[in-house]
Amino acid sequence: MYCLFPPLLYRRTAADVESQLLQSVASDRFQCKVPPSPHRYTLEEVKIKDVVLRLVAVHQMEMREAHLVLTGQRIWPAAKVLGLYLVENPDIVQSAGSVLELGAGPGLPGLVAAKLAPQPERVVLTDNKDLVLDLLEKNIVKNFNDDPMAVKPRCSHLEWGKGVADFRDQHGGFDVILASDVIYHRPDIPLLLQTARDLLNDKPTSVLLLSYNDRAKIFQQTVKETAAECGLEWTDIPFRELLPEFSQIVHPDEVRHLHLMVFMKGAS
């Protein structure tokens, strides 16, 4: 029997289990021993108020498969909260000429944005793993294939900090950038924020929306300090007050360490 933690852990809540698992990831103690398995995918309907998505993903994760957080095949609560924020504030997407999702995984926030956007083809979902890009392609087809002539969002390979200028030359800059639950190691933070800054358009309304669970409670200060170093101004969004319906799509324990933040380019 494959066991990562002592039996006592199994008497804790699911949120406690997830927290300890991902604290291990964040502190580099976790070593993946089970390769990711696409056969674990299932197709399920995810409803964010009036937006309904059909998503292929790892919807049920066993303890031994916790490494899948590294491959972006699971839908995490932070993605649902960010999706809800977009649904409650559709003007963010509807007034944007272009939308990008970084580290998209199954693509929930980006696909919500595409459903809200007047031009879904101006929504680009990215990841740095071929396995995840294949998953994104599946989910785009599942949600934008009713009309063969309909325009669809796109997906593309992007690794933070590498080839960002070439990516911008190909796709242009973006008015809105989305990222959810993409921070697991401290060195990821400057790569994420600098990449986002380099791809944001120079408009006063251009924003990065970041939703993440700081399960190990070690990243929030680094995020803020790094944002300042990258020339980004930030604001915490009090989603618990602004989005009281969040408890209908995620259990409150799952987001007790969640931060929802908006970043904008500072004045030059």
C-alpha positions as CSV (number, residue, x, y, z in Angstrom):
1,M,0.0,0.0,0.0
2,Y,1.3,3.4,-1.0
3,C,1.1,5.9,1.9
4,L,2.5,9.4,2.1
5,F,1.3,10.3,5.5
6,P,0.5,8.6,8.8
7,P,-3.1,7.3,9.4
8,L,-3.9,10.2,11.7
9,L,-4.1,12.5,8.6
10,Y,-7.1,10.6,7.2
11,R,-9.2,11.7,10.2
12,R,-8.7,15.4,9.2
13,T,-10.8,17.3,6.8
14,A,-10.2,17.2,3.0
15,A,-9.0,20.8,3.3
16,D,-6.5,19.8,5.9
17,V,-5.2,17.0,3.7
18,E,-4.9,19.3,0.7
19,S,-3.1,21.9,2.8
20,Q,-0.5,19.5,4.1
21,L,0.0,18.0,0.7
22,L,0.6,21.3,-0.9
23,Q,2.8,22.7,1.9
24,S,5.0,19.7,1.1
25,V,5.0,20.8,-2.5
26,A,5.8,24.4,-1.6
27,S,8.7,23.4,0.6
28,D,10.2,21.0,-2.0
29,R,9.8,18.0,0.3
30,F,7.4,16.2,-2.0
31,Q,8.8,13.8,-4.6
32,C,6.5,12.5,-7.3
33,K,6.6,8.8,-7.6
34,V,3.4,8.1,-9.7
35,P,3.3,9.4,-13.3
36,P,0.3,11.4,-14.3
37,S,-2.4,9.3,-15.9
38,P,-4.9,10.8,-18.5
39,H,-7.2,7.8,-17.9
40,R,-8.1,9.4,-14.6
41,Y,-9.9,12.2,-16.5
42,T,-13.7,12.4,-16.2
43,L,-16.1,14.8,-17.9
44,E,-18.2,16.8,-15.4
45,E,-20.4,19.9,-15.6
46,V,-19.1,22.9,-13.6
47,K,-21.7,25.7,-13.1
48,I,-20.6,29.2,-12.1
49,K,-24.0,30.9,-11.7
50,D,-25.3,31.2,-15.3
51,V,-22.1,30.0,-17.0
52,V,-22.0,26.3,-17.5
53,L,-18.8,24.5,-18.5
54,R,-18.2,20.9,-19.4
55,L,-14.7,20.1,-18.3
56,V,-12.4,17.2,-18.7
57,A,-10.1,17.0,-15.7
58,V,-9.1,14.9,-12.7
59,H,-12.2,15.7,-10.7
60,Q,-11.5,13.1,-7.9
61,M,-7.9,12.9,-6.6
62,E,-6.5,10.2,-4.4
63,M,-3.8,10.8,-1.9
64,R,-1.2,9.0,-4.1
65,E,-2.1,11.3,-7.0
66,A,-1.5,14.6,-5.3
67,H,1.4,15.2,-7.6
68,L,-1.1,16.1,-10.3
69,V,-1.1,19.6,-8.8
70,L,2.2,20.0,-10.7
71,T,0.7,19.0,-14.0
72,G,-2.4,21.2,-14.0
73,Q,-4.9,18.4,-14.5
74,R,-7.2,19.2,-11.5
75,I,-9.7,22.1,-11.0
76,W,-8.8,23.8,-7.8
77,P,-11.1,26.0,-5.7
78,A,-9.1,29.1,-6.5
79,A,-10.1,28.7,-10.2
80,K,-13.7,28.5,-9.2
81,V,-13.5,31.7,-7.1
82,L,-11.8,33.6,-9.9
83,G,-14.4,32.3,-12.3
84,L,-17.2,33.5,-10.0
85,Y,-15.5,37.0,-9.8
86,L,-15.5,37.2,-13.6
87,V,-19.2,36.2,-13.8
88,E,-20.1,38.8,-11.2
89,N,-18.0,41.4,-13.0
90,P,-18.5,40.6,-16.7
91,D,-17.5,44.1,-17.8
92,I,-13.9,43.2,-16.9
93,V,-13.9,40.8,-19.8
94,Q,-16.5,42.4,-22.0
95,S,-14.6,45.7,-22.2
96,A,-11.3,43.9,-22.8
97,G,-9.9,43.5,-26.3
98,S,-7.9,40.5,-25.3
99,V,-7.6,38.0,-22.4
100,L,-4.8,35.6,-21.4
101,E,-4.7,32.8,-18.8
102,L,-1.4,31.8,-17.4
103,G,-0.8,28.3,-16.1
104,A,-4.4,27.5,-17.3
105,G,-4.5,23.8,-16.4
106,P,-8.0,22.6,-17.4
107,G,-8.8,26.2,-18.2
108,L,-11.8,27.1,-16.0
109,P,-11.2,30.9,-15.6
110,G,-10.1,31.3,-19.2
111,L,-13.1,29.4,-20.5
112,V,-15.5,31.5,-18.3
113,A,-13.8,34.6,-19.8
114,A,-14.4,33.2,-23.3
115,K,-18.0,32.6,-22.6
116,L,-18.4,36.2,-21.4
117,A,-16.2,37.8,-24.1
118,P,-17.7,39.3,-27.2
119,Q,-14.8,37.9,-29.2
120,P,-13.8,34.4,-27.7
121,E,-11.0,34.1,-30.2
122,R,-9.2,36.9,-28.4
123,V,-8.9,34.7,-25.3
124,V,-5.7,32.7,-25.1
125,L,-5.1,29.9,-22.6
126,T,-1.5,28.9,-21.9
127,D,0.5,26.3,-20.1
128,N,4.0,24.9,-20.4
129,K,3.2,21.2,-20.5
130,D,2.1,19.4,-23.6
131,L,-0.1,17.1,-21.6
132,V,-2.0,20.0,-20.2
133,L,-2.3,21.7,-23.6
134,D,-3.9,18.6,-25.0
135,L,-6.4,18.8,-22.1
136,L,-7.1,22.4,-22.8
137,E,-7.8,21.6,-26.5
138,K,-10.3,19.0,-25.3
139,N,-12.1,21.5,-23.1
140,I,-12.2,24.2,-25.7
141,V,-13.9,21.7,-28.1
142,K,-16.3,20.5,-25.3
143,N,-17.5,24.1,-24.7
144,F,-17.3,25.8,-28.1
145,N,-18.2,23.1,-30.6
146,D,-22.0,23.4,-30.8
147,D,-21.7,25.6,-33.9
148,P,-18.9,24.5,-36.3
149,M,-18.6,28.1,-37.6
150,A,-18.4,29.6,-34.1
151,V,-15.1,31.3,-33.1
152,K,-13.2,29.6,-30.3
153,P,-10.6,30.6,-27.7
154,R,-7.1,29.4,-28.4
155,C,-4.4,27.7,-26.4
156,S,-0.7,28.1,-26.7
157,H,2.5,27.0,-25.0
158,L,4.1,29.6,-22.7
159,E,6.8,29.1,-20.1
160,W,7.1,32.0,-17.7
161,G,10.3,34.0,-18.2
162,K,11.2,32.2,-21.5
163,G,10.4,33.5,-25.0
164,V,7.9,36.0,-23.6
165,A,8.9,38.7,-26.2
166,D,8.3,36.2,-29.0
167,F,5.0,35.2,-27.5
168,R,3.9,38.8,-27.5
169,D,5.0,39.3,-31.1
170,Q,2.8,36.4,-32.0
171,H,-0.3,37.1,-29.9
172,G,0.0,40.8,-29.0
173,G,-0.4,42.3,-25.5
174,F,-3.4,41.6,-23.3
175,D,-5.9,43.8,-21.5
176,V,-6.7,41.2,-18.9
177,I,-4.5,38.4,-17.6
178,L,-5.8,35.6,-15.4
179,A,-3.9,33.2,-13.1
180,S,-5.3,30.8,-10.5
181,D,-3.5,28.6,-8.1
182,V,-0.2,28.8,-10.0
183,I,2.2,29.5,-7.1
184,Y,3.8,26.5,-5.4
185,H,7.4,27.6,-5.1
186,R,8.9,30.9,-4.1
187,P,11.0,31.3,-7.3
188,D,7.8,31.0,-9.4
189,I,6.6,34.4,-8.1
190,P,9.0,36.8,-9.9
191,L,8.7,34.7,-13.1
192,L,4.9,34.9,-13.0
193,L,4.7,38.6,-12.2
194,Q,7.3,39.7,-14.6
195,T,5.8,37.6,-17.4
196,A,2.4,39.1,-16.7
197,R,3.8,42.6,-16.6
198,D,5.6,42.1,-20.0
199,L,2.4,40.9,-21.6
200,L,0.0,43.5,-20.1
201,N,-1.0,46.2,-22.5
202,D,-0.1,49.8,-21.5
203,K,-3.6,50.8,-20.7
204,P,-4.8,52.2,-17.3
205,T,-7.5,49.5,-17.3
206,S,-5.2,46.5,-18.1
207,V,-5.1,44.1,-15.1
208,L,-3.7,40.9,-13.8
209,L,-6.2,38.9,-11.7
210,L,-4.5,36.4,-9.4
211,S,-6.3,33.9,-7.2
212,Y,-4.2,31.6,-5.1
213,N,-4.3,29.5,-1.9
214,D,-1.3,30.4,0.3
215,R,-1.7,27.0,2.0
216,A,1.8,27.2,3.6
217,K,1.2,30.8,4.5
218,I,4.7,31.8,3.2
219,F,4.0,33.6,-0.1
220,Q,1.8,36.6,0.5
221,Q,4.5,39.0,1.5
222,T,6.8,37.8,-1.3
223,V,4.0,38.4,-3.8
224,K,3.5,42.0,-2.7
225,E,7.3,42.7,-2.5
226,T,7.9,41.2,-5.9
227,A,5.0,43.1,-7.5
228,A,6.6,46.3,-6.3
229,E,9.9,45.3,-7.8
230,C,8.2,44.5,-11.1
231,G,6.5,47.9,-11.2
232,L,3.0,46.5,-10.4
233,E,0.5,48.1,-8.0
234,W,-1.8,45.6,-6.2
235,T,-5.0,45.5,-4.3
236,D,-6.5,42.7,-2.3
237,I,-10.1,41.9,-3.4
238,P,-12.3,41.0,-0.3
239,F,-14.0,38.2,-2.2
240,R,-15.7,36.8,0.9
241,E,-17.7,40.1,1.2
242,L,-18.0,40.8,-2.5
243,L,-18.9,37.2,-3.5
244,P,-21.1,35.8,-0.8
245,E,-22.2,33.0,-3.2
246,F,-18.6,31.6,-3.2
247,S,-19.7,29.0,-0.5
248,Q,-22.1,27.5,-3.1
249,I,-19.3,26.4,-5.4
250,V,-16.5,25.7,-2.9
251,H,-16.3,24.7,0.7
252,P,-15.2,27.6,2.9
253,D,-12.4,25.4,4.4
254,E,-11.0,25.0,0.9
255,V,-10.4,28.7,0.6
256,R,-9.5,29.8,4.1
257,H,-6.0,30.8,2.9
258,L,-7.1,32.1,-0.5
259,H,-6.1,35.5,-1.8
260,L,-7.8,37.2,-4.7
261,M,-5.7,40.2,-6.0
262,V,-5.7,42.6,-8.9
263,F,-2.4,44.1,-10.3
264,M,-1.9,47.0,-12.6
265,K,1.1,48.6,-14.1
266,G,2.4,51.5,-11.9
267,A,3.0,54.9,-13.2
268,S,6.3,55.2,-15.1
